[in-house]
Each structure stands twice: as structure tokens, then as C-alpha cells.
Amino acid sequence: MNERIRRHREERPAWRTIEAPQSVCGALTALQPVPGGAVLDCLTLWISDRLDSADEDIAVSWERELDALRRAAWPTVVVGNEVGWGPVPDSLLLRRFRDLVGWLGQRTAAAADETWLLVAGCPLRLK
């Protein structure tokens, strides 16, 4: 995983990368100078970091992040993975994860000015 992260960062050399597992917007707001834009990569990992919490707590925390992103002085791109197109997992934890990604992805898309689906490098504007 460390090697993947290193390669990913090398692909974006001019970008400032921060780790913000607790409060994405809090970390962005603390940056000086204020960012001209942000990419949150990704919602799916944000959710996986919180699977020890109740679903409602995760949803409320994400709504707080979305509210802060809506008020931010910079544009933000939120990346998410579509995990619901494959077979329904046997594992209760994996089904829960898949459902959370779907629900919070829907909330994110509803709050967004634009929503895009990227498949095999081909973008499709949904909204």
C-alpha cells in the first residue's frame, strides 16, 4: 500500500497532499494559503475508516463534511468508487460497506453541482 501511495503522489507532483482521516474540511480550512481547489480521494476510503461506528453516525459525519464543502471558498471534487455493480457479498460487513458507499454516494451526488461517472477512462456526465 505504501508503494501505491508513493506512485499515486508522483502522478500529481504539483499537488499538495494531506492526510485528513478525521475532518477533511477542518484540514482544508487550516491550510495556508487557502487552497484554490481540492480533490477528496476518496469517499470509499473515508467510509472504510469508520466501519467501527454506527451507520447513522457515519452518515451524520459525512453530512457535516458535505455542509462544510458546500460553504467552502474553493471547488472540491469528491471521488467515490462504484462498489454495487458486482455480486452481493456474502459477508454482512461487506454488504454493510457496499450499502454505505451507495447511500453516501447518492447524498454526495445530490449535493453536487456536477456528477460524473468515469468508466475505463471514459467520462459520462450524469448531472
Beta strands, then each sheet from edge to edge (+ up, - down):
strand 1: 38-41
strand 2: 76-79
strand 3: 116-119
strand 4: 122-125
sheet 1: 1+ 2+
sheet 2: 3+ 4-
end
